[in-house]
């Protein structure tokens, strides 16, 4: 008991390495090795304890659920590299162009559609930043509104299924990813609806910030527009129905649905005459890079978790968190605040792999519905993409934004959407049936 303080020190040491910019996997793995040696030297645990590490890593490699991650990443990369996302955004822009704020509204709708197709933030933000931001600026959109709506809509992929975040959370919480997908559907639609409503209100109150497109730009003829809607919008919608429907109705697991979605993306690219060895190679390269990063982080976090438990850090944290004033409400308040604050500085993968193993046992001990808990964590983690100074969606957009758009514009533009995300988060905390209704309906 005299060395229980080593667990929190180990946790603080990992955060310190992350703050200095060391890669996540090596920060976690290096901290685990260092404190593993400390544990052996001080006799806190036997050296044999560390032999459990290989088996834990092999268990990760044999985890069928985690196979969904490369499938969904590949699906998103294919839609981006082959230009399908670009054509979808252009068509939506023409459809909504006659409305004030129509382009921004189109960005929200396409962000939701791409989220439901892929669950990958980087591809969505980059695609919409390259395509829609120059057009929005050309026709007089306010820089902060334009950049804010693009960055925020790109993050919808974290809460609207299928989401890579939800796959990771399902694995870490030990619950069904399919249930998490179903539970996050209504909150995801609420989030997209809040963004769209914000755009419409801004366009109504301050029309100069979000003007309608000139008539000569949006008029391409009824037949041409109808043909474009059928050929550009319907195939991705069918792909979404195929992927999500097969999961929701129990026809396929998320991994199997991801495989079908990947094949569907290749077929869509072929039908659009956009499939080439170059685009396929780029999609495979993006999938390999991101998937490798996730697996290395997972290996590092597994080593970290093992040593942390060996140092009795889990027991120390459980005693503190389970005895907070207010019981479950106090625990949730601290939990949500910690995740939100960490989102300012580190990535959602890092938060999921470091924080969830500490908080999840306490949530289970307090009798919280883990599906509901997982969805509110996902909604909270979504804010980490927008919160300055290290919001990844802000960085993605900064990389493709024109020179006249300043970093300050992007940061300021994100603030209203962070507030909207927090409002939706509070709603789904206060009204759990928003999350639990669909999973319970499917069980019945």
ABEGO torsion letter per residue (X at the ends): XAAAAAAAAAAAAAAAAAAAGBBAAAAAAAAAAAAAAAAAAAGABBAAAAAAAAAAAAAAAABAAAAAAAAAAAAAAAAAAAGAAAAAAAAAAAAAAABBGAAAAAAAAAAAAAAAAAGBAAAAAAAAAAAAAAAAAAAGBBAAAAAAAAAAAAAAAAABOBBAAAAAAAAAAGBBAAAAAAAAAAAAAAAAAAAAAAAAAAAAABAAABBBBBAAAABAEAAAAAAAAAAAAAAAAAAAAAAAAAAAAGABBAAAAAAAAAAAAAAAAAAAGABBAAAAAAAAAAAAAAAAAAAAAAAAAAAAAAAAAAAGAAAAAAAAAAABBGEAAAAAAAAAAAAAAAAAABBAAAAAAAAAAAAAAAAAAAGBBAAAAAAAAAAAAAAAAABOAABAAAAAAAAABBAABBAAAAAAAAAAAAAAAAAAAAAAAABAAAAAAAAAAAAX
